[in-house]
Amino acid sequence: QVQVVESGGGLVQPGGSLRLSCVASGFTFSSGVMRWYRQAPGKERELVTFMSSTGGSIGYADSVKGRFTISRDNANNTVYLQMNSLKPEDTAVYYCNVVWRLRPYWGQGTQVTVSS
């Protein structure tokens, strides 16, 4: 059974940093494209970043370029999202995602709140 579990959210002041983690299981992690999405209140879920299985292909939403960094540890089935220079508009529930055998899998999400 495919599972992804996020952690690391919290309350941070503007300009601060957080690192989110997503531990995956139930599939061949080293073969999966891993993605982070976020959903702010009243808004649609949006793709924040993705990383290919080998890390050779990475993409970021324009709104987070230069501030967020995705990375993965295939030995420990974990993908990370390092978020720096956080802004109030980054406030959202952040979700880890993998599409495996044509089916999308989501975690329960982790809340990130950027506020003074």
SULDA-V876779 format. One record per residue. N is the residue number from 1. RES is the residue in one small letter. NEAR is the number of other ideal C-beta (glycine too) atoms within 12 Angstrom. D_LAST is the distance of its C-alpha to the last C-alpha in Angstrom with 1 decimal. Layout:
# SULDA-V876779
N,RES,NEAR,D_LAST  N,RES,NEAR,D_LAST
This chain:
# SULDA-V876779
1,q,10,40.1  2,v,24,37.3  3,q,20,33.9  4,v,37,30.5  5,v,25,27.8  6,e,35,24.2  7,s,24,21.8  8,g,27,18.8  9,g,31,15.9  10,g,21,12.9  11,l,17,9.1  12,v,26,7.6  13,q,18,5.0  14,p,19,6.5  15,g,17,9.9  16,g,22,10.3  17,s,23,13.4  18,l,33,15.0  19,r,28,18.6  20,l,42,20.1  21,s,30,23.7  22,c,42,26.4  23,v,25,29.7  24,a,36,32.7  25,s,21,36.1  26,g,18,39.2  27,f,22,39.9  28,t,16,40.7  29,f,30,37.3  30,s,22,38.7  31,s,18,40.1  32,g,34,37.0  33,v,32,34.7  34,m,46,31.2  35,r,38,28.4  36,w,49,24.7  37,y,35,23.7  38,r,37,20.6  39,q,23,20.4  40,a,24,17.6  41,p,13,18.3  42,g,8,21.3  43,k,14,22.0  44,e,11,24.7  45,r,22,24.4  46,e,24,24.3  47,l,27,25.6  48,v,38,23.2  49,t,39,25.7  50,f,29,29.1  51,m,35,31.3  52,s,21,35.1  53,s,23,37.0  54,t,15,37.9  55,g,20,34.7  56,g,11,36.8  57,s,16,35.1  58,i,26,31.3  59,g,20,29.4  60,y,24,25.9  61,a,25,24.5  62,d,13,24.1  63,s,22,20.4  64,v,32,19.8  65,k,16,22.7  66,g,13,22.2  67,r,27,18.9  68,f,35,20.1  69,t,26,23.2  70,i,37,25.4  71,s,22,28.0  72,r,37,30.5  73,d,19,32.6  74,n,20,35.8  75,a,8,37.3  76,n,16,34.6  77,n,27,34.0  78,t,29,30.3  79,v,44,28.2  80,y,30,24.8  81,l,44,21.9  82,q,24,20.0  83,m,37,16.8  84,n,21,15.6  85,s,23,13.4  86,l,33,11.3  87,k,25,10.2  88,p,19,8.7  89,e,21,12.5  90,d,36,13.2  91,t,28,12.0  92,a,35,15.5  93,v,27,18.1  94,y,46,19.7  95,y,34,23.5  96,c,47,26.2  97,n,34,29.5  98,v,39,33.0  99,v,21,36.1  100,w,25,39.1  101,r,13,42.6  102,l,8,41.3  103,r,14,39.0  104,p,20,35.2  105,y,29,33.4  106,w,27,29.8  107,g,31,27.7  108,q,17,25.8  109,g,26,22.5  110,t,32,19.3  111,q,26,15.9  112,v,37,13.1  113,t,26,9.7  114,v,29,7.1  115,s,18,3.8  116,s,13,0.0
